[in-house]
Amino acid sequence: AITMESGKPLWESNGEVTTAISKVANSIEAIEARRWESFDTTSRNAIRFRPLGCMLVLGPYNLPLHLPGAHIVPSLLAGNTVLFKPSEKSPAVGEWIQRAWEQAGLPAGVLTLFHGSVEQAKHAVSLTSLSGVLFTGSHRAGVEIHRQLAGRPECMLALE
């Protein structure tokens, strides 16, 4: 699907698949190393981690498996739900990602896929139920998303 939609040679698509697979192991190691709870009995302070909520992942065209996975996997490991819009130029890869998670046993509704254009992405960013937006793409689009979320400090924004 990557080769068919992006025009990459098969060897490059296979490399992206290998990279995406290794990213899962890296994400698991990272969360195990960083996610801990502590309680200081002297000061009675506690540090606890909790999911943020619903994370919007807007996927790019150039690495349609690896880069969305780099946002989806850590989001799910942290206990969040994910609303995922792949690039409109690589919808089959997005469909494959959704099916792979379903086949792996992810409960229905934890990862929701939707397709669309820039207008659908802008609408999704405007949803007040979002807890975060994770975007890889152009500088211009990143600036627009940043502006759109101005005044919403409760919504985490990661731009790459």
Secondary structure, DSSP 8 states (H G I E B T S, - for coil): -HHHHH---HHHHHHHHHHHHHHHHHHHHHHHHH---EEETTTTEEE------EEEEE--SSSTTHHHHHHHHHHHHTT-EEEEE--TT-HHHHHHHHHHHHHTT--TTSEEE----HHHHHHHHT-TTEEEEEE-S-HHHHHHHHHHTTT-TTSEEEE-
